[in-house]
Structure formats: C-alpha cells, structure tokens
Amino acid sequence: METSESDTCTLAGLRVIIVEDEAMLALCLGEVIEDEGGVVAGVAETVAAARVLVASATFDVAIIDLHLHGQQADDVAESIIRSGRAIIISTGSDASEVPARFQEWPILRKPYKDAEIFSAIRSAAESAGSVVRLDPQNLIAAWRRNY
C-alpha cells in the first residue's frame, strides 16, 4: 500500500519535555518519542530542574511525574497548563490518586506500553490544539512489541 507523507507522520516536529525522576524510564520515553519523529526538548528529574526547564524550553507537551524524589511537582504542572501547553501525568500510583485538577489530562500509569504513550501524547496535544498524526502501522508495531 502506498502512503503519502501525511500518512507516515507520527510525532513529527512535536516537542516534548520529560519530567521524571526515574532515569531509565525518562530515557525509554525519550527513545519512543524520538523514534516516532518527536523531539525531546529537555528532561528534568527534580522539581527545581523542572521549573527551570519549563521556563526556558520551547515545547508542546510535557510528560510529568508529580512525585519527584519525594517532592510534589503540582506547581510545575499548573504552570505548564497556565502557559497553554499540554501535560500528561505519569504515575506509579492509581489514577484515582492524581489530584482532581489534573484528571482532565491523560494519565499514564507505570509501567506503560508504547501504544499508551502515543495515545496519551495525541490526546494531550489535541487538547492543547496541536496536530499529531499517528501512523497506524507504527501503532500496530508498538502494540506487537508490548503484547
């Protein structure tokens, strides 16, 4: 089957920051994003580093763990939302434990699969008005890798 350029776009050009205190998880997220054509605009593993990153980076979507080395990062997530950009909450807890003010955003419960990451990014980006096209073949490949 022949595909056009728009059919093969995945996360092309979408700039994502990762706020995560588990280095291996942040690395894996970055690889998934870059493999699909997105750009990792920065990574932070502490609340202080996240504040600096949010203030200085150009990005469309943030994947953020609200618990960084025992500190709450709620204010970081709130500042991202106030700036008109999208967030995805990454949590090792039950989704019901995410504060109510963040429940409208996609929630990734650890451990998560590639297909769940794509779905969350698409949902968050669309909520913020960004356009994300996911190649169905890449979604199928991600599903096969994880299931």
Backbone hydrogen bonds in HBPLUS format (Angstrom, degrees):
<---DONOR---> <-ACCEPTOR-->    atom                        ^
c    i                          cat <-CA-CA->   ^        H-A-AA   ^      H-
h    n   atom  resd res      DA  || num        DHA   H-A  angle D-A-AA Bond
n    s   type  num  typ     dist DA aas  dist angle  dist       angle   num
A0007-ASP N   A0004-SER O   3.02 MM   3  5.21 131.8  2.26 100.8 114.0     1
A0008-THR N   A0004-SER O   3.31 MM   4  6.67 137.5  2.50 145.3 156.3     2
A0008-THR N   A0005-GLU O   3.18 MM   3  5.34 133.9  2.41  98.5 110.4     3
A0011-LEU N   A0036-GLU O   2.81 MM  25  5.51 165.7  1.83 155.9 155.6     4
A0014-LEU N   A0011-LEU O   2.86 MM   3  5.47 162.2  1.89 140.3 145.8     5
A0013-GLY N   A0037-GLY O   3.32 MM  24  6.68 140.9  2.49 153.3 142.3     6
A0039-VAL N   A0014-LEU O   2.85 MM  25  6.06 165.6  1.88 159.9 159.3     7
A0060-ASP N   A0015-ARG O   2.72 MM  45  5.25 170.6  1.73 139.7 143.0     8
A0061-VAL N   A0015-ARG O   3.18 MM  46  6.57 160.5  2.22 155.5 160.7     9
A0016-VAL N   A0039-VAL O   2.79 MM  23  6.09 167.8  1.80 171.8 175.9    10
A0041-ALA N   A0016-VAL O   2.70 MM  25  5.49 150.1  1.78 136.9 146.5    11
A0017-ILE N   A0061-VAL O   2.96 MM  44  6.52 152.9  2.03 150.8 159.4    12
A0063-ILE N   A0017-ILE O   2.90 MM  46  6.31 164.9  1.93 162.4 164.8    13
A0018-ILE N   A0042-GLY O   2.97 MM  24  6.40 159.1  2.02 151.4 157.6    14
A0044-ALA N   A0018-ILE O   2.89 MM  26  6.41 153.2  1.97 157.3 164.8    15
A0019-VAL N   A0063-ILE O   2.78 MM  44  6.08 170.3  1.79 168.2 168.6    16
A0065-ASP N   A0019-VAL O   2.83 MM  46  6.00 156.0  1.89 160.5 167.7    17
A0020-GLU N   A0044-ALA O   2.91 MM  24  6.32 140.0  2.07 164.2 171.4    18
A0025-LEU N   A0022-GLU O   3.07 MM   3  5.41 116.6  2.49 106.5 121.3    19
A0026-ALA N   A0022-GLU O   2.97 MM   4  6.27 161.2  2.00 158.7 164.8    20
A0027-LEU N   A0023-ALA O   2.92 MM   4  6.13 156.8  1.97 149.7 156.1    21
A0028-CYS N   A0024-MET O   2.94 MM   4  6.19 162.0  1.97 148.8 153.4    22
A0029-LEU N   A0025-LEU O   2.87 MM   4  6.09 164.1  1.89 154.5 158.9    23
A0030-GLY N   A0026-ALA O   2.94 MM   4  6.11 160.9  1.98 146.5 152.0    24
A0031-GLU N   A0027-LEU O   2.98 MM   4  6.28 154.1  2.05 149.2 155.9    25
A0032-VAL N   A0028-CYS O   3.01 MM   4  6.29 162.1  2.05 153.9 158.0    26
A0033-ILE N   A0029-LEU O   2.97 MM   4  6.20 167.0  1.98 157.2 160.5    27
A0034-GLU N   A0030-GLY O   2.91 MM   4  6.07 168.4  1.93 152.6 155.9    28
A0035-ASP N   A0031-GLU O   2.77 MM   4  5.82 156.3  1.83 149.0 156.3    29
A0036-GLU N   A0032-VAL O   3.22 MM   4  6.35 134.4  2.44 138.5 148.7    30
A0036-GLU N   A0033-ILE O   3.22 MM   3  5.35 136.1  2.42  97.3 108.9    31
A0038-GLY N   A0033-ILE O   2.85 MM   5  5.06 148.0  1.95 155.7 145.0    32
A0037-GLY N   A0034-GLU O   3.01 MM   3  5.03 163.4  2.03 109.5 111.3    33
A0050-ALA N   A0046-THR O   2.88 MM   4  6.03 150.7  1.96 145.5 154.4    34
A0051-ARG N   A0047-VAL O   2.96 MM   4  6.23 154.4  2.02 152.5 158.1    35
A0052-VAL N   A0048-ALA O   3.23 MM   4  6.54 160.7  2.27 148.8 153.0    36
A0053-LEU N   A0049-ALA O   2.89 MM   4  6.09 162.7  1.92 149.7 155.0    37
A0054-VAL N   A0050-ALA O   2.87 MM   4  6.01 169.1  1.88 155.5 157.7    38
A0055-ALA N   A0051-ARG O   3.10 MM   4  6.21 153.4  2.17 142.0 149.2    39
A0056-SER N   A0052-VAL O   2.99 MM   4  6.12 133.8  2.21 144.5 156.9    40
A0056-SER N   A0053-LEU O   3.16 MM   3  5.20 132.6  2.40  96.2 108.9    41
A0057-ALA N   A0053-LEU O   2.80 MM   4  5.50 156.5  1.85 159.2 160.5    42
A0086-ALA N   A0060-ASP O   3.23 MM  26  6.46 157.3  2.29 162.3 155.5    43
A0062-ALA N   A0086-ALA O   2.91 MM  24  6.30 145.5  2.03 138.3 148.7    44
A0088-ILE N   A0062-ALA O   2.74 MM  26  6.12 136.2  1.93 160.7 167.7    45
A0064-ILE N   A0088-ILE O   2.78 MM  24  6.09 166.6  1.80 173.4 177.7    46
A0090-SER N   A0064-ILE O   2.85 MM  26  5.55 165.2  1.88 129.2 131.2    47
A0073-ALA N   A0066-LEU O   2.78 MM   7  4.63 149.1  1.87 134.1 136.8    48
A0068-LEU N   A0071-GLN O   2.81 MM   3  5.13 156.9  1.86 159.8 158.1    49
A0071-GLN N   A0068-LEU O   2.88 MM   3  5.13 162.8  1.91 115.8 121.6    50
A0076-VAL N   A0073-ALA O   3.01 MM   3  5.26 127.2  2.30 103.4 117.3    51
A0077-ALA N   A0073-ALA O   3.15 MM   4  6.57 159.6  2.19 155.7 160.7    52
A0078-GLU N   A0074-ASP O   2.88 MM   4  6.16 160.7  1.92 155.0 160.9    53
A0079-SER N   A0075-ASP O   3.01 MM   4  6.14 150.7  2.10 139.0 146.2    54
A0080-ILE N   A0076-VAL O   3.10 MM   4  6.40 149.5  2.19 147.6 155.7    55
A0081-ILE N   A0077-ALA O   3.04 MM   4  6.34 163.6  2.07 153.4 157.3    56
A0082-ARG N   A0078-GLU O   2.90 MM   4  6.11 164.3  1.93 150.6 155.1    57
A0083-SER N   A0079-SER O   3.11 MM   4  6.22 137.0  2.30 134.3 144.6    58
A0083-SER N   A0080-ILE O   3.13 MM   3  5.17 128.3  2.41  95.2 108.8    59
A0085-ARG N   A0080-ILE O   3.24 MM   5  5.68 158.2  2.29 158.5 152.1    60
A0084-GLY N   A0081-ILE O   2.88 MM   3  5.23 159.8  1.92 113.3 119.2    61
A0089-ILE N   A0106-PRO O   2.92 MM  17  6.30 158.9  1.96 165.2 161.3    62
A0108-LEU N   A0089-ILE O   2.65 MM  19  6.00 167.8  1.66 170.1 174.4    63
A0091-THR N   A0108-LEU O   2.88 MM  17  6.26 162.5  1.91 169.4 172.7    64
A0110-LYS N   A0091-THR O   2.67 MM  19  5.78 167.3  1.68 150.7 155.4    65
A0097-GLU N   A0094-ASP O   2.88 MM   3  5.56 162.0  1.91 122.3 128.3    66
A0098-VAL N   A0095-ALA O   3.10 MM   3  5.50 164.9  2.13 112.5 117.3    67
A0102-PHE N   A0099-PRO O   2.89 MM   3  5.71 164.9  1.92 127.4 132.6    68
A0103-GLN N   A0100-ALA O   3.10 MM   3  5.13 162.2  2.13 108.6 114.3    69
A0105-TRP N   A0102-PHE O   3.12 MM   3  5.72 160.0  2.16 117.6 123.6    70
A0116-GLU N   A0113-LYS O   3.01 MM   3  5.25 124.8  2.33 102.4 116.7    71
A0117-ILE N   A0113-LYS O   3.11 MM   4  6.52 148.1  2.22 149.2 158.6    72
A0117-ILE N   A0114-ASP O   2.99 MM   3  5.07 119.0  2.37  97.8 113.4    73
A0118-PHE N   A0114-ASP O   2.98 MM   4  6.37 162.1  2.01 159.7 163.4    74
A0119-SER N   A0115-ALA O   3.03 MM   4  6.17 163.7  2.06 144.6 149.2    75
A0120-ALA N   A0116-GLU O   2.95 MM   4  6.09 160.1  1.99 144.8 150.3    76
A0121-ILE N   A0117-ILE O   2.88 MM   4  6.10 164.4  1.91 157.4 161.6    77
A0122-ARG N   A0118-PHE O   2.91 MM   4  6.07 164.8  1.93 152.4 157.0    78
A0123-SER N   A0119-SER O   2.95 MM   4  6.12 166.5  1.97 149.5 153.5    79
A0124-ALA N   A0120-ALA O   2.87 MM   4  6.02 168.5  1.89 153.4 156.8    80
A0125-ALA N   A0121-ILE O   2.85 MM   4  5.89 167.0  1.87 152.0 156.3    81
A0126-GLU N   A0122-ARG O   2.93 MM   4  6.03 160.5  1.97 150.8 156.2    82
A0127-SER N   A0123-SER O   3.01 MM   4  6.18 150.8  2.10 143.4 151.6    83
A0128-ALA N   A0124-ALA O   3.09 MM   4  6.37 140.5  2.25 143.2 153.5    84
A0128-ALA N   A0125-ALA O   3.16 MM   3  5.12 125.8  2.47  92.5 106.2    85
A0130-SER N   A0125-ALA O   2.69 MM   5  4.86 148.4  1.79 153.2 145.5    86
A0129-GLY N   A0126-GLU O   3.08 MM   3  4.85 154.2  2.15  96.0 104.0    87
A0138-ASN N   A0135-ASP O   2.97 MM   3  5.34 124.6  2.28 108.5 122.3    88
A0139-LEU N   A0135-ASP O   3.11 MM   4  6.50 153.7  2.19 153.1 161.2    89
A0140-ILE N   A0136-PRO O   2.94 MM   4  6.18 155.3  2.00 148.0 154.4    90
A0141-ALA N   A0137-GLN O   2.95 MM   4  6.16 158.7  1.99 143.8 149.7    91
A0142-ALA N   A0138-ASN O   2.87 MM   4  6.06 156.7  1.93 145.9 152.3    92
A0143-TRP N   A0139-LEU O   2.88 MM   4  6.08 157.1  1.93 146.1 152.6    93
A0144-ARG N   A0140-ILE O   2.91 MM   4  6.19 159.1  1.96 150.5 155.9    94
A0145-ARG N   A0141-ALA O   2.99 MM   4  6.25 148.3  2.09 145.4 153.9    95
A0146-ASN N   A0142-ALA O   3.18 MM   4  6.36 140.4  2.34 143.5 153.1    96
A0146-ASN N   A0143-TRP O   3.15 MM   3  5.26 130.3  2.41  98.0 110.9    97
A0147-TYR N   A0143-TRP O   2.90 MM   4  5.91 134.6  2.11 153.7 164.8    98
